[in-house]
Amino acid sequence: MIDTPRVGLFVCHCGSNIAGPVDVESVADYGLTLPGVVFVQRNLYSCSDAGLREIKEAIADQRLDRVVVAACTPRTHEPLFQDACREADLNPYLLEFVNIRDQCSWVHMREPEAATRKAQDLVRMGVAKARLLEPLEEQQVPVEPAALVIGGGMIGMTAALNLANRGFAVMLVEREAELGGMMLRLHTLYPTADDPRKVVQERIAEVQRHDGIEVCTSTVVSSVKGFVGNYEVTIEEMGPGQSNALETGDDSHPSVDAPTPRFATAGVIIVATGAQVLEPEGMYGYDGRRVITQLELEERLRTDQLDAGRVVMIQCVGARSAERPYCSRICCTTAIKNALEINDRCSGVEVYILYRDAETQGPRYEAIYGQAREAGVHFIRYDLGRPPEVTEERVLVYDEMLGATLSIPCDMVVLSTPLVAPSGARELAQMLKVPVDEYGFFLEAHVKLRPLDFATEGIYVAGTARWPSHLEETIVQAYGAAARASTILSKEHVTSSGIVARVNGHLCRGCGRCVEICEFGAPTLEEASSGMKGAHVNAVMCKGCGTCAAICPTGAMQACHFTDAQVAAMVRAALEPSVASLASGNPS
């Protein structure tokens, strides 16, 4: 530890994004008064090439051994400044990032004085922590150049082929007896009217003849251990009667003829388990015969079993409600596509679509909506407060446009139900240590910045396992997930973060609280030569969240870069009055 650290402070204008509400010059001048700060510089755009070059030059010229950057969010920009420190031969963990955009200029844009005072407070806290920062070491982890793709539908197969064509070995795991997923049950695709079975069969043939892909059908993933670059996966072939037990978690009666589990190692994992259509039990008299779902209608169209004179389709069944407030996105276009198909196939058949809002996103899908209106499909808007009523012979619906209740005789009622998370999604998420949202769909790390990544490094998601989406969109996600996975597989090693938990063996009592609370399985209890058990942290698996440090009763566990001493220094600095507040006579 250096006794007198030389701290450099770099304050970013971000054009007028920060400098509009915040008096950046005042913040920089204040920084020069802080203990340990020997150099201050203002940059118009610190993250630009010119701004990063100035930081690197200042580190060398001013012999800086600590750097504080006051700019925007570390969530997106901290890696840029860490790389700059690294290129200037300064350990990247000797950087402290202070967010004066999101936390000052954005939230106090109409309070410039308050924004400036708060920026000074945050800089003071950042400098206090920076003086206690220690260099941290990153670890290199060898990468197994193989991928596991979970889900053998169109998206999983597309991702697997993309990776295999790049030269990586792929294991494709599908719980059903055949590849293809839900597309095997569809009649036509929109907006192209292509035959989905032909499209998916061509993709299946590509997968099966590719030497780099091992296909495992009627198979499930039963356990996942390890970390990015080296995931240890156990898969099991599903014997008769095993499917229900796996979905419910009931393994009290395992199959006598259950095969021996197989073990595999993968550098990355892609989740493409898809979604399933909600079965509307108890809704609108659903019986699977006269009242059916859109998916069941697709199967009737595909097998030429449609026999109806009048068809009524009801939208948003089980969706956009208190239980499922989300829009499934594909329902309106599917209904319109099937209505057009019925019109083309059966002359004289009348089709009614009872809708709340017509969600046809984009010009291509909007064009289908226009075609349906021109073809004579009847669109009637209803309100959630007055839903349609289905009787044995007709459907009653209050038409909002006419302000009257219509009685529509019909031979068939088709319910447009949403996509829901597949059974077993939560159990798989627990195995992979990745989150799902409140509806059971897999939750990405960040909807904009990392839309195909999980927070757990080396695991990716694509398709409707992530959220209801059109086929074109999910295909793009499959390519994107494969590209993201390739950034790992193409390397011989990956570098783990230096921000991990560290154990003080002298204080550890082996209580195991850290083992119980860690979501990533990083801490374990190991027996020392003295015979006493103590905690040990796998630095590669640790994500540096600090939960173990918070729960440790003896203080043996510390989160590097956020040690007790560093956090306490920031708290003490936060309680100190700033120069600006003293000058204003308001020390609070």
ChimeraX attribute file (.defattr): number of C-alpha atoms within 10 A of each C-alpha:
attribute: neighborCount
match mode: 1-to-1
recipient: residues
	/A:1	9
	/A:2	10
	/A:3	7
	/A:4	10
	/A:5	19
	/A:6	21
	/A:7	27
	/A:8	28
	/A:9	26
	/A:10	25
	/A:11	28
	/A:12	26
	/A:13	24
	/A:14	18
	/A:15	12
	/A:16	13
	/A:17	17
	/A:18	25
	/A:19	20
	/A:20	16
	/A:21	22
	/A:22	29
	/A:23	19
	/A:24	22
	/A:25	15
	/A:26	14
	/A:27	23
	/A:28	22
	/A:29	14
	/A:30	18
	/A:31	24
	/A:32	17
	/A:33	12
	/A:34	14
	/A:35	15
	/A:36	18
	/A:37	22
	/A:38	17
	/A:39	19
	/A:40	18
	/A:41	19
	/A:42	19
	/A:43	20
	/A:44	16
	/A:45	17
	/A:46	27
	/A:47	20
	/A:48	13
	/A:49	9
	/A:50	12
	/A:51	18
	/A:52	19
	/A:53	16
	/A:54	16
	/A:55	25
	/A:56	20
	/A:57	14
	/A:58	19
	/A:59	23
	/A:60	13
	/A:61	9
	/A:62	13
	/A:63	16
	/A:64	20
	/A:65	23
	/A:66	28
	/A:67	31
	/A:68	24
	/A:69	26
	/A:70	28
	/A:71	26
	/A:72	27
	/A:73	15
	/A:74	16
	/A:75	10
	/A:76	9
	/A:77	14
	/A:78	20
	/A:79	12
	/A:80	15
	/A:81	24
	/A:82	20
	/A:83	16
	/A:84	23
	/A:85	23
	/A:86	15
	/A:87	13
	/A:88	17
	/A:89	13
	/A:90	22
	/A:91	19
	/A:92	23
	/A:93	23
	/A:94	22
	/A:95	27
	/A:96	27
	/A:97	24
	/A:98	24
	/A:99	20
	/A:100	30
	/A:101	25
	/A:102	14
	/A:103	16
	/A:104	24
	/A:105	27
	/A:106	18
	/A:107	13
	/A:108	18
	/A:109	17
	/A:110	12
	/A:111	14
	/A:112	17
	/A:113	16
	/A:114	18
	/A:115	24
	/A:116	25
	/A:117	21
	/A:118	23
	/A:119	27
	/A:120	29
	/A:121	24
	/A:122	22
	/A:123	30
	/A:124	26
	/A:125	24
	/A:126	26
	/A:127	29
	/A:128	25
	/A:129	24
	/A:130	29
	/A:131	26
	/A:132	20
	/A:133	25
	/A:134	16
	/A:135	17
	/A:136	16
	/A:137	14
	/A:138	16
	/A:139	14
	/A:140	13
	/A:141	16
	/A:142	15
	/A:143	21
	/A:144	22
	/A:145	21
	/A:146	27
	/A:147	30
	/A:148	26
	/A:149	29
	/A:150	26
	/A:151	28
	/A:152	28
	/A:153	24
	/A:154	27
	/A:155	29
	/A:156	33
	/A:157	28
	/A:158	24
	/A:159	29
	/A:160	33
	/A:161	27
	/A:162	20
	/A:163	25
	/A:164	21
	/A:165	14
	/A:166	15
	/A:167	14
	/A:168	20
	/A:169	22
	/A:170	25
	/A:171	22
	/A:172	25
	/A:173	27
	/A:174	26
	/A:175	21
	/A:176	18
	/A:177	11
	/A:178	15
	/A:179	28
	/A:180	24
	/A:181	21
	/A:182	17
	/A:183	20
	/A:184	19
	/A:185	17
	/A:186	19
	/A:187	21
	/A:188	20
	/A:189	17
	/A:190	19
	/A:191	14
	/A:192	8
	/A:193	11
	/A:194	12
	/A:195	16
	/A:196	19
	/A:197	19
	/A:198	12
	/A:199	15
	/A:200	20
	/A:201	16
	/A:202	11
	/A:203	18
	/A:204	20
	/A:205	10
	/A:206	14
	/A:207	22
	/A:208	15
	/A:209	10
	/A:210	13
	/A:211	11
	/A:212	20
	/A:213	24
	/A:214	17
	/A:215	20
	/A:216	22
	/A:217	18
	/A:218	16
	/A:219	21
	/A:220	21
	/A:221	21
	/A:222	16
	/A:223	15
	/A:224	19
	/A:225	16
	/A:226	19
	/A:227	25
	/A:228	24
	/A:229	28
	/A:230	20
	/A:231	24
	/A:232	15
	/A:233	20
	/A:234	16
	/A:235	18
	/A:236	20
	/A:237	21
	/A:238	19
	/A:239	15
	/A:240	11
	/A:241	11
	/A:242	16
	/A:243	16
	/A:244	13
	/A:245	14
	/A:246	17
	/A:247	14
	/A:248	11
	/A:249	11
	/A:250	11
	/A:251	11
	/A:252	7
	/A:253	9
	/A:254	13
	/A:255	14
	/A:256	8
	/A:257	8
	/A:258	13
	/A:259	11
	/A:260	9
	/A:261	11
	/A:262	12
	/A:263	13
	/A:264	15
	/A:265	20
	/A:266	25
	/A:267	24
	/A:268	28
	/A:269	26
	/A:270	27
	/A:271	27
	/A:272	31
	/A:273	30
	/A:274	29
	/A:275	23
	/A:276	17
	/A:277	16
	/A:278	18
	/A:279	20
	/A:280	20
	/A:281	11
	/A:282	8
	/A:283	13
	/A:284	20
	/A:285	16
	/A:286	18
	/A:287	13
	/A:288	15
	/A:289	10
	/A:290	17
	/A:291	22
	/A:292	21
	/A:293	24
	/A:294	23
	/A:295	22
	/A:296	17
	/A:297	24
	/A:298	19
	/A:299	16
	/A:300	16
	/A:301	19
	/A:302	16
	/A:303	10
	/A:304	10
	/A:305	10
	/A:306	16
	/A:307	13
	/A:308	17
	/A:309	15
	/A:310	17
	/A:311	22
	/A:312	24
	/A:313	24
	/A:314	26
	/A:315	24
	/A:316	22
	/A:317	22
	/A:318	22
	/A:319	20
	/A:320	15
	/A:321	12
	/A:322	8
	/A:323	9
	/A:324	16
	/A:325	11
	/A:326	15
	/A:327	17
	/A:328	21
	/A:329	18
	/A:330	19
	/A:331	25
	/A:332	24
	/A:333	21
	/A:334	22
	/A:335	22
	/A:336	27
	/A:337	21
	/A:338	23
	/A:339	25
	/A:340	20
	/A:341	17
	/A:342	20
	/A:343	17
	/A:344	12
	/A:345	13
	/A:346	13
	/A:347	9
	/A:348	12
	/A:349	16
	/A:350	18
	/A:351	26
	/A:352	21
	/A:353	23
	/A:354	24
	/A:355	22
	/A:356	17
	/A:357	12
	/A:358	18
	/A:359	17
	/A:360	19
	/A:361	14
	/A:362	8
	/A:363	9
	/A:364	12
	/A:365	18
	/A:366	14
	/A:367	13
	/A:368	18
	/A:369	22
	/A:370	12
	/A:371	14
	/A:372	20
	/A:373	13
	/A:374	10
	/A:375	13
	/A:376	14
	/A:377	21
	/A:378	15
	/A:379	17
	/A:380	18
	/A:381	17
	/A:382	21
	/A:383	15
	/A:384	11
	/A:385	6
	/A:386	11
	/A:387	17
	/A:388	21
	/A:389	13
	/A:390	20
	/A:391	12
	/A:392	12
	/A:393	12
	/A:394	18
	/A:395	20
	/A:396	15
	/A:397	21
	/A:398	20
	/A:399	18
	/A:400	14
	/A:401	9
	/A:402	10
	/A:403	8
	/A:404	10
	/A:405	13
	/A:406	15
	/A:407	15
	/A:408	15
	/A:409	16
	/A:410	21
	/A:411	15
	/A:412	24
	/A:413	28
	/A:414	25
	/A:415	29
	/A:416	29
	/A:417	22
	/A:418	27
	/A:419	24
	/A:420	22
	/A:421	25
	/A:422	18
	/A:423	16
	/A:424	15
	/A:425	19
	/A:426	20
	/A:427	15
	/A:428	22
	/A:429	17
	/A:430	14
	/A:431	15
	/A:432	23
	/A:433	18
	/A:434	21
	/A:435	19
	/A:436	19
	/A:437	13
	/A:438	9
	/A:439	14
	/A:440	20
	/A:441	22
	/A:442	27
	/A:443	22
	/A:444	25
	/A:445	18
	/A:446	12
	/A:447	10
	/A:448	8
	/A:449	11
	/A:450	13
	/A:451	18
	/A:452	27
	/A:453	23
	/A:454	22
	/A:455	17
	/A:456	18
	/A:457	19
	/A:458	24
	/A:459	27
	/A:460	29
	/A:461	28
	/A:462	30
	/A:463	28
	/A:464	25
	/A:465	27
	/A:466	26
	/A:467	23
	/A:468	24
	/A:469	16
	/A:470	18
	/A:471	17
	/A:472	11
	/A:473	13
	/A:474	23
	/A:475	19
	/A:476	16
	/A:477	23
	/A:478	28
	/A:479	20
	/A:480	20
	/A:481	29
	/A:482	29
	/A:483	16
	/A:484	19
	/A:485	25
	/A:486	21
	/A:487	11
	/A:488	20
	/A:489	27
	/A:490	15
	/A:491	13
	/A:492	13
	/A:493	15
	/A:494	19
	/A:495	13
	/A:496	19
	/A:497	18
	/A:498	20
	/A:499	20
	/A:500	25
	/A:501	26
	/A:502	22
	/A:503	18
	/A:504	14
	/A:505	15
	/A:506	8
	/A:507	13
	/A:508	20
	/A:509	15
	/A:510	19
	/A:511	15
	/A:512	17
	/A:513	15
	/A:514	26
	/A:515	19
	/A:516	12
	/A:517	13
	/A:518	17
	/A:519	17
	/A:520	19
	/A:521	18
	/A:522	23
	/A:523	26
	/A:524	18
	/A:525	16
	/A:526	14
	/A:527	13
	/A:528	11
	/A:529	7
	/A:530	6
	/A:531	8
	/A:532	12
	/A:533	18
	/A:534	21
	/A:535	25
	/A:536	22
	/A:537	20
	/A:538	16
	/A:539	19
	/A:540	21
	/A:541	20
	/A:542	23
	/A:543	21
	/A:544	21
	/A:545	17
	/A:546	21
	/A:547	16
	/A:548	26
	/A:549	24
	/A:550	14
	/A:551	13
	/A:552	17
	/A:553	15
	/A:554	12
	/A:555	15
	/A:556	18
	/A:557	27
	/A:558	22
	/A:559	20
	/A:560	22
	/A:561	26
	/A:562	20
	/A:563	19
	/A:564	15
	/A:565	14
	/A:566	19
	/A:567	16
	/A:568	15
	/A:569	19
	/A:570	20
	/A:571	14
	/A:572	12
	/A:573	20
	/A:574	18
	/A:575	12
	/A:576	13
	/A:577	16
	/A:578	20
	/A:579	15
	/A:580	20
	/A:581	17
	/A:582	11
	/A:583	9
	/A:584	9
	/A:585	9
	/A:586	10
	/A:587	13
	/A:588	9
